[in-house]
Amino acid sequence: MGSSRVALRAACATSALCALLSFTAALHAEPSDAQKETARSLMAEGRALREQHDLKGALARFQAADAIMSVPTTGYELARAQADLNLLVEARSTIRRLLTPAPKPGEPAPFQEARTKADALDAELDTRIASLHFVLQGAPPTESVDIFVDGEIIAAAAVEMPYRVNPGHHLISAKAKGKEASAQIDVVERQSAEVPLDFVDVATPAPDASSPPPSAAEQPGGVPTISYVAGGIGAASLIVGGITGALALSSKHAAETGCRDSQCPPSTWSDLDHAHSYATVSTVGFIVGAVGVGVAIGSFFAARPSSNSAALQARISASNSSTGLSLSGRF
């Protein structure tokens, strides 16, 4: 009696499997015998792994079997494995795919049963999926905001609508006209959670390494332009001061040779006037030169923050006396 029942069950299983495989040809290109055998083996392995609580291993087998056969029975097992791993959104997508084609007359009983189970699972999953509600703070109008959930962009028209997600951890980022926001959130089944997105101005990006280096005047520690300009003017003025100072001394000496007892005849007046004029120009030249050199030195060391600790003092003076012109300084 026992052996008869086993034989009967085996015969029924064989008949059902034959009906299932024959109906497959009506849905897509007929798989080869090797593909059918592989799919049967994968389905058996998947069920065994599920009983052993290896849900990821079971999912991989059911995915492979459904990729080969793509029939209601493989689709249902795949959706069930996805639901076991909290991939609720993906499970509903799988169910919609297997339920979309309307049942055909003469559909095998296993296919009909798989459709019924898939429909019930779909209704259950609909209530388990969580949802996110985005609360925008400091952002422009929503039509100009791009929101990404786990790297996937949300259509602008759906930003203010509940966004359905799987239970678990989610990363949210947003961009809007020079502003950015980000958030992280963990949700559980059936939860409706608010996600505040506080937009802040985007920081100025660092200079591109490929851009040309700044000029010496812009580089910390470089020689600024004002040092070159002031130094050039100062040097030129000192040269003028030195030349006119020499001319003043020469004219003064020529005038003194014609003077007696501090009395200078009219013939020496021209040399005295020249000496006075040259002395004035020389004094101005030395003063301008001193200022130019001082500015050049000051701006040079001001452009070197590392040198600020070393105090720099410069004092330059020029004077004109009856004995000649003098330039003195202290650094």
C-alpha positions as CSV (number, residue, x, y, z in Angstrom):
1,M,0.0,0.0,0.0
2,G,2.8,2.4,0.9
3,S,4.7,1.8,-2.3
4,S,1.5,2.3,-4.3
5,R,1.0,5.7,-2.7
6,V,4.6,6.7,-3.4
7,A,4.2,5.6,-7.0
8,L,0.9,7.5,-7.3
9,R,2.5,10.7,-5.9
10,A,5.4,10.3,-8.2
11,A,3.1,9.9,-11.1
12,C,1.1,13.0,-10.2
13,A,4.3,15.0,-9.7
14,T,5.6,13.8,-13.0
15,S,2.3,14.7,-14.8
16,A,2.3,18.2,-13.1
17,L,5.8,18.8,-14.1
18,C,5.2,17.8,-17.7
19,A,2.2,20.0,-17.9
20,L,4.2,22.9,-16.4
21,L,7.0,22.5,-18.9
22,S,4.6,22.1,-21.9
23,F,2.9,25.3,-21.0
24,T,6.2,27.2,-20.8
25,A,6.5,27.0,-24.6
26,A,3.4,29.2,-24.9
27,L,5.0,32.0,-22.8
28,H,8.5,32.2,-24.4
29,A,10.9,30.3,-26.5
30,E,11.0,26.7,-25.4
31,P,14.0,26.0,-23.1
32,S,16.2,23.1,-24.0
33,D,16.2,19.9,-22.0
34,A,19.4,20.9,-20.3
35,Q,18.0,24.3,-19.2
36,K,14.8,22.6,-17.9
37,E,16.9,20.1,-15.9
38,T,19.1,23.0,-14.5
39,A,16.0,24.9,-13.5
40,R,14.5,21.9,-11.7
41,S,17.8,21.4,-9.8
42,L,18.0,25.1,-8.9
43,M,14.4,25.1,-7.5
44,A,15.1,22.1,-5.4
45,E,18.4,23.6,-4.1
46,G,16.6,26.9,-3.3
47,R,13.9,25.3,-1.2
48,A,16.5,23.3,0.7
49,L,18.6,26.3,1.4
50,R,15.5,28.2,2.6
51,E,14.7,25.5,5.1
52,Q,18.3,25.8,6.3
53,H,17.7,29.6,6.7
54,D,20.3,30.4,4.0
55,L,18.0,33.0,2.5
56,K,20.7,34.7,0.3
57,G,21.7,31.3,-1.1
58,A,18.0,30.4,-1.8
59,L,17.5,33.8,-3.5
60,A,20.4,33.2,-5.9
61,R,19.0,29.8,-6.9
62,F,15.5,31.1,-7.5
63,Q,16.7,34.0,-9.5
64,A,18.7,31.7,-11.7
65,A,15.8,29.3,-12.2
66,D,13.4,32.1,-13.0
67,A,15.8,33.6,-15.5
68,I,15.7,30.2,-17.3
69,M,12.0,29.4,-17.2
70,S,10.2,32.7,-16.4
71,V,7.0,31.0,-15.4
72,P,4.6,31.7,-12.5
73,T,6.1,29.0,-10.3
74,T,9.6,30.2,-10.5
75,G,8.5,33.8,-10.3
76,Y,6.5,33.2,-7.1
77,E,9.4,31.4,-5.4
78,L,11.7,34.3,-6.4
79,A,9.2,36.9,-5.0
80,R,8.9,34.9,-1.7
81,A,12.7,34.8,-1.3
82,Q,13.0,38.5,-1.9
83,A,10.3,39.2,0.7
84,D,12.2,37.0,3.2
85,L,15.2,39.3,2.8
86,N,13.0,42.4,3.3
87,L,13.4,43.3,-0.4
88,L,9.7,44.1,-0.4
89,V,9.7,46.6,-3.3
90,E,11.6,44.1,-5.5
91,A,9.3,41.3,-4.5
92,R,6.2,43.3,-5.6
93,S,7.9,44.1,-8.9
94,T,8.5,40.3,-9.5
95,I,4.9,39.6,-8.7
96,R,3.6,42.2,-11.1
97,R,5.7,40.7,-13.8
98,L,4.3,37.2,-13.3
99,L,0.7,38.3,-12.9
100,T,0.7,40.7,-15.8
101,P,0.0,38.0,-18.5
102,A,-3.6,36.9,-18.2
103,P,-4.0,33.2,-17.5
104,K,-4.6,31.2,-20.6
105,P,-7.1,28.4,-21.1
106,G,-5.7,25.1,-20.1
107,E,-3.0,26.6,-17.8
108,P,-1.4,24.0,-15.6
109,A,-2.6,23.7,-12.0
110,P,0.8,24.6,-10.5
111,F,0.8,27.8,-12.5
112,Q,-2.7,28.7,-11.2
113,E,-1.7,27.9,-7.7
114,A,1.4,30.1,-8.0
115,R,-0.7,33.0,-9.3
116,T,-3.1,32.7,-6.3
117,K,-0.2,32.6,-3.8
118,A,1.5,35.5,-5.6
119,D,-1.7,37.7,-5.4
120,A,-2.0,37.1,-1.7
121,L,1.7,37.8,-1.1
122,D,1.4,41.1,-3.1
123,A,-1.5,42.3,-0.8
124,E,0.6,41.5,2.3
125,L,3.7,43.3,1.0
126,D,1.7,46.4,0.1
127,T,1.1,46.9,3.9
128,R,4.6,46.1,4.9
129,I,6.5,48.7,2.7
130,A,7.7,51.8,4.5
131,S,7.5,55.4,3.2
132,L,9.6,58.5,3.4
133,H,8.2,62.1,3.5
134,F,10.8,64.8,2.6
135,V,10.7,68.1,4.6
136,L,12.7,70.7,2.7
137,Q,14.2,73.5,4.7
138,G,15.9,76.5,3.1
139,A,15.4,75.1,-0.4
140,P,14.1,76.8,-3.6
141,P,10.8,75.5,-5.2
142,T,10.6,71.8,-5.4
143,E,10.7,71.8,-9.2
144,S,14.3,72.8,-9.0
145,V,15.3,70.3,-6.3
146,D,17.0,66.9,-7.1
147,I,16.6,64.3,-4.4
148,F,18.4,61.0,-4.4
149,V,17.5,58.0,-2.3
150,D,20.3,55.4,-2.2
151,G,21.7,57.0,-5.3
152,E,18.4,56.9,-7.3
153,I,16.9,60.2,-8.3
154,I,13.3,61.0,-7.6
155,A,11.1,62.7,-10.2
156,A,10.5,66.3,-9.3
157,A,6.8,65.8,-9.4
158,A,7.1,63.1,-6.7
159,V,9.3,65.1,-4.2
160,E,6.3,66.1,-2.1
161,M,4.7,62.6,-2.2
162,P,5.4,59.6,0.0
163,Y,8.4,57.7,-1.3
164,R,8.1,53.9,-0.8
165,V,11.2,52.1,0.4
166,N,12.3,48.8,1.9
167,P,12.8,48.5,5.6
168,G,16.4,49.3,6.6
169,H,19.0,52.0,6.3
170,H,18.8,54.7,3.6
171,L,21.0,57.5,2.4
172,I,19.3,60.7,1.1
173,S,21.0,63.6,-0.7
174,A,19.7,66.6,-2.4
175,K,20.9,69.5,-4.6
176,A,19.3,72.8,-5.6
177,K,20.9,75.8,-7.2
178,G,24.1,76.1,-5.2
179,K,22.7,74.4,-2.1
180,E,23.0,70.8,-0.8
181,A,21.4,68.7,1.9
182,S,21.9,65.1,3.1
183,A,20.4,62.8,5.7
184,Q,20.4,59.1,6.8
185,I,17.5,57.2,8.2
186,D,16.6,53.7,9.4
187,V,13.0,52.6,8.9
188,V,11.0,49.5,9.8
189,E,8.1,47.8,8.1
190,R,4.9,49.8,7.8
191,Q,6.7,53.0,9.1
192,S,5.9,56.4,7.7
193,A,9.0,58.6,8.5
194,E,9.7,62.3,7.9
195,V,13.1,63.1,6.5
196,P,14.2,66.7,7.2
197,L,16.6,68.1,4.5
198,D,18.3,71.3,5.7
199,F,19.8,73.0,2.6
200,V,23.1,74.9,3.1
201,D,25.3,76.8,0.6
202,V,27.8,74.7,-1.3
203,A,31.4,75.4,-0.2
204,T,33.7,77.0,-2.8
205,P,35.6,74.1,-4.5
206,A,39.4,74.0,-4.0
207,P,41.5,75.3,-6.9
208,D,42.0,72.9,-9.7
209,A,45.5,71.3,-9.5
210,S,45.7,71.7,-13.3
211,S,45.3,75.5,-13.3
212,P,48.4,77.6,-13.7
213,P,50.3,78.5,-10.5
214,P,49.8,82.0,-9.1
215,S,52.3,84.7,-9.9
216,A,55.1,85.6,-7.5
217,A,53.0,88.5,-6.2
218,E,50.2,86.1,-5.3
219,Q,52.3,83.4,-3.8
220,P,52.9,83.4,0.0
221,G,56.5,84.3,0.5
222,G,57.0,85.5,-3.1
223,V,58.2,89.0,-4.0
224,P,55.1,91.2,-4.4
225,T,54.8,93.7,-7.3
226,I,54.9,96.7,-5.0
227,S,58.4,95.6,-3.8
228,Y,59.7,95.7,-7.4
229,V,58.0,99.1,-8.2
230,A,59.0,100.8,-4.9
231,G,62.5,99.3,-5.0
232,G,63.0,100.5,-8.6
233,I,61.9,104.0,-7.8
234,G,64.0,104.1,-4.7
235,A,67.1,103.0,-6.5
236,A,66.7,105.4,-9.3
237,S,66.1,108.3,-6.8
238,L,69.2,107.4,-4.8
239,I,71.2,107.4,-8.0
240,V,69.8,110.9,-8.9
241,G,70.5,112.0,-5.4
242,G,74.1,110.8,-5.6
243,I,74.8,112.4,-9.0
244,T,73.2,115.8,-8.1
245,G,75.0,115.7,-4.7
246,A,78.3,115.3,-6.4
247,L,77.5,118.2,-8.8
248,A,76.5,120.3,-5.8
249,L,79.8,119.7,-4.1
250,S,81.7,120.5,-7.3
251,S,79.8,123.8,-7.8
252,K,80.3,124.7,-4.1
253,H,84.0,124.0,-4.3
254,A,84.3,126.1,-7.5
255,A,82.5,129.0,-5.8
256,E,84.7,128.8,-2.7
257,T,87.9,129.2,-4.7
258,G,86.8,132.8,-5.7
259,C,85.7,133.8,-2.2
260,R,87.9,135.6,0.3
261,D,87.2,136.0,4.0
262,S,83.6,134.7,3.4
263,Q,83.1,137.4,0.8
264,C,82.1,136.0,-2.6
265,P,82.3,138.3,-5.6
266,P,79.5,138.3,-8.3
267,S,81.6,136.0,-10.5
268,T,81.0,133.1,-7.9
269,W,77.2,133.7,-7.6
270,S,76.4,131.4,-10.5
271,D,78.3,128.5,-9.0
272,L,76.7,129.1,-5.6
273,D,73.2,129.1,-7.2
274,H,74.1,125.8,-9.0
275,A,75.3,124.3,-5.8
276,H,72.1,125.2,-4.0
277,S,69.9,123.8,-6.7
278,Y,71.9,120.6,-7.0
279,A,71.8,120.2,-3.3
280,T,68.0,120.6,-3.2
281,V,67.5,118.0,-6.0
282,S,70.0,115.7,-4.2
283,T,68.1,116.0,-0.9
284,V,64.8,115.3,-2.6
285,G,66.3,112.3,-4.5
286,F,67.7,110.8,-1.3
287,I,64.4,111.3,0.6
288,V,62.4,109.7,-2.2
289,G,64.9,106.9,-2.6
290,A,64.9,106.2,1.2
291,V,61.1,106.0,1.2
292,G,61.1,103.7,-1.9
293,V,63.6,101.4,-0.4
294,G,61.7,101.3,2.9
295,V,58.4,100.5,1.2
296,A,60.1,97.8,-0.9
297,I,61.7,96.2,2.2
298,G,58.5,96.4,4.2
299,S,56.2,94.9,1.6
300,F,58.7,92.1,0.9
301,F,58.8,91.0,4.5
302,A,55.0,91.5,4.9
303,A,54.5,89.0,2.1
304,R,56.4,86.4,4.1
305,P,54.3,85.3,7.1
306,S,57.1,83.0,8.4
307,S,59.3,86.1,8.8
308,N,56.8,88.0,11.0
309,S,58.5,86.7,14.1
310,A,61.7,88.6,13.2
311,A,61.1,92.2,13.9
312,L,62.3,94.5,11.1
313,Q,63.0,98.1,11.7
314,A,64.4,100.5,9.0
315,R,65.2,104.1,9.5
316,I,66.7,106.1,6.6
317,S,67.5,109.8,6.6
318,A,69.1,112.3,4.3
319,S,70.6,115.6,5.2
320,N,72.3,118.5,3.5
321,S,74.9,120.5,5.3
322,S,77.5,123.1,4.5
323,T,80.0,120.3,4.2
324,G,77.9,118.1,1.9
325,L,75.1,115.6,1.7
326,S,74.8,112.5,3.9
327,L,72.6,109.4,3.9
328,S,72.3,107.3,7.1
329,G,70.2,104.3,8.1
330,R,69.6,101.7,10.8
331,F,68.1,98.2,10.2
